């Protein structure tokens, strides 16, 4: 099976911390959707029909598009790949776009999962990040989605935000839980070079959270969500039973995915390909018959490192059976040998035929994972 990812690189305004590829040139919606649908049809033979099991429209801000645009994209994807009614179909939305009529439209189109960027329930912090919505708008948006029939809702939260204390973050987590969402993605703020926030920090106008504070918030997050019945199934992702994101789980499993749109990535298990992250070049290249892209074939070492990196961030961890199947028994023996100091320290846990991080050690997982890579 495979996943489809469709990138909508439009935002109404830019958040101060964001380094994703997106633009505020919203006058280009029509031409972009036109190009996107052409690209989907141009690459329709890339996968056998009816092998797609998830669809994810991400951005940017997909909820900036009109109903008619989304209708056209879904119709084209269905024509090209066959979209079953029951498969997971997610759309990323910003709370300020989610009017009751827009939400009903999404439901009618067959989306069955909403992923909403809330980030914080503190209006001062939201303003500082240049988010467009308020805490109240976020609460109203979640409720409106639930009233329209969406039972599978993810909300994104961030921690380590400027001026945020652990008590503020606890308030955010409890608020999210009280809203009855089924999935929570929580990311620590990373300061990306070239963003307005990075500049503010450089100029001492904003103070960055300390490592100790990040770690305290991460631990609080894990404990609070665990007590509320959420499963911590990937370093930044928590879900009620039965509500894991199938699309993202595909990424972590190494399942192939096909990405459409400017800057979108695709992966077939061996080759990674990415479309040019430039709106004008993307649109004009699609018009001439093929989206401008680059690609790289992963060496066996890269594939091994990728498996280690992605699977060790999940609660299932690395499957030794899968490793043996793909890289041979020697790779398994070597991996267990290299992992043994951390297994002894209980940072890593061997359980049957898999090795995974203990929950408290997930916080330091990046440092350990990189030491398990092959050179
Ligand atoms: S809405 Fe999302 S993609 Fe757009 S600027 Fe903000 S964080 Fe970046």
Boltz pocket constraint, residues with backbone or C-beta under 6 A from the ligand:
constraints:
  - pocket:
      binder: B
      contacts: [[A, 10], [A, 11], [A, 13], [A, 14], [A, 15], [A, 18], [A, 19], [A, 20], [A, 22], [A, 59], [A, 60], [A, 61], [A, 94], [A, 117]]
      max_distance: 6.0
